[in-house]
Every structure is written in structure tokens, then in C-alpha cells.
Amino acid sequence: MTKKSEAGESRRIGGLTGMRVLELASVLAGPLAGTYFAERGARVTKVERPGGEDDGGDVTRSWRHPSDDGANPTSAYYAGANHGKTLVQKDLASEAGR
């Protein structure tokens, strides 16, 4: 949950302020848990594989409704399940990525 301060800045509220969470999940349960933490003040970093939507990243980026004309870079599902997080792409299989 966020609130606007008098200066117009967003700030997170909740009992998890100051906690850092590393999310390595995709699809439903993991991203939902990460969003739960983020909405309660934790700083959540979601790590995805590098690459385009066909060979990397969270597969849900491309879960678009058939009527979507492709103008949106990511699906509504992905946007909803990952708001409030820092998103990074790292190849955890490589030493440099770890």
C-alpha cells in the first residue's frame, strides 16, 4: 500500500518496511507473494532470465488477451502481478549473473 506525502511523494506503509526480498518466481504463487511483501513495505527485487519474451524473462509477460493489438509491451497479468517491484534480468546459471 502506498500513500502520498504532502510533497506528493509515494511512500510505502506496512510492517515490512526495511525488509529486502529477492523473488525468483514466475506465474502465480511467487509473484503474488512478492507483491504482498511489496505492498506492505518490503523492497522486492524480481530476477528474470535475460532475453526476449520467447527465450527469457517471466513467461507471463506475453500472456495477452486475444483481442490485445500488441500495443502494450507486457500483459495486464504481468503488470498486475509485479507492480511495486524492482525488475532485473540476470543469468543465474552464469558466474557473472550470480
C-alpha positions as CSV (number, residue, x, y, z in Angstrom):
1,M,0.0,0.0,0.0
2,T,1.3,3.5,-0.8
3,K,0.3,6.9,0.5
4,K,1.2,10.3,-1.0
5,S,3.1,12.6,1.3
6,E,2.4,16.4,1.4
7,A,5.2,16.8,-1.1
8,G,3.4,14.4,-3.5
9,E,6.0,11.6,-3.0
10,S,4.8,8.0,-2.7
11,R,5.8,6.1,0.3
12,R,5.1,2.5,1.3
13,I,3.4,1.7,4.6
14,G,3.3,-1.5,6.5
15,G,5.1,-3.7,8.9
16,L,7.7,-4.9,6.4
17,T,9.4,-1.5,5.7
18,G,13.2,-2.1,5.6
19,M,12.9,-5.8,4.6
20,R,14.5,-6.8,1.3
21,V,13.0,-9.7,-0.7
22,L,14.6,-11.5,-3.7
23,E,12.0,-13.1,-6.0
24,L,13.0,-15.8,-8.4
25,A,9.5,-16.9,-9.3
26,S,7.0,-16.7,-12.2
27,V,3.4,-17.4,-13.0
28,L,1.1,-17.1,-9.9
29,A,2.1,-18.0,-6.4
30,G,5.6,-16.5,-6.3
31,P,4.7,-13.1,-7.9
32,L,1.6,-12.9,-5.8
33,A,3.7,-13.4,-2.6
34,G,6.3,-10.9,-3.8
35,T,3.5,-8.3,-4.5
36,Y,2.1,-9.0,-1.0
37,F,5.5,-8.2,0.5
38,A,5.9,-5.0,-1.7
39,E,2.5,-3.7,-0.8
40,R,3.4,-4.0,2.9
41,G,6.7,-2.0,2.6
42,A,9.4,-4.6,1.6
43,R,11.8,-3.8,-1.2
44,V,11.2,-6.6,-3.6
45,T,13.6,-7.4,-6.5
46,K,12.3,-9.8,-9.1
47,V,15.1,-11.6,-11.1
48,E,14.2,-12.8,-14.6
49,R,16.3,-14.6,-17.2
50,P,17.7,-12.3,-19.9
51,G,16.2,-12.4,-23.3
52,G,13.0,-11.6,-25.2
53,E,9.6,-12.9,-24.2
54,D,10.2,-16.2,-26.2
55,D,13.5,-17.1,-24.7
56,G,13.8,-15.3,-21.3
57,G,12.1,-13.3,-18.7
58,D,8.9,-14.2,-17.0
59,V,6.6,-16.1,-19.4
60,T,3.6,-14.2,-18.2
61,R,4.9,-11.0,-20.0
62,S,3.4,-12.4,-23.2
63,W,0.1,-13.7,-21.7
64,R,-2.1,-11.2,-23.7
65,H,-5.8,-11.4,-24.3
66,P,-6.5,-12.4,-28.0
67,S,-8.1,-9.0,-28.6
68,D,-4.9,-7.2,-27.5
69,D,-3.5,-5.4,-30.5
70,G,0.1,-5.8,-29.2
71,A,0.5,-2.1,-28.3
72,N,1.2,-2.9,-24.7
73,P,4.8,-4.2,-24.1
74,T,3.6,-6.5,-21.3
75,S,0.4,-8.3,-20.4
76,A,-2.0,-6.9,-17.9
77,Y,-1.5,-10.1,-15.9
78,Y,2.3,-9.5,-15.6
79,A,1.8,-5.8,-14.8
80,G,-0.7,-6.7,-12.0
81,A,1.4,-9.5,-10.5
82,N,4.6,-7.5,-10.5
83,H,3.8,-3.9,-9.5
84,G,5.8,-2.3,-6.8
85,K,8.9,-4.4,-7.5
86,T,12.3,-3.7,-9.0
87,L,12.7,-5.9,-12.1
88,V,16.2,-7.1,-13.2
89,Q,17.4,-9.6,-15.8
90,K,20.3,-11.8,-14.7
91,D,21.5,-15.2,-16.0
92,L,21.8,-17.1,-12.7
93,A,23.3,-20.1,-14.5
94,S,26.4,-18.0,-15.2
95,E,29.0,-17.0,-12.6
96,A,28.7,-13.3,-13.7
97,G,25.0,-13.4,-13.2
98,R,25.2,-14.8,-9.7
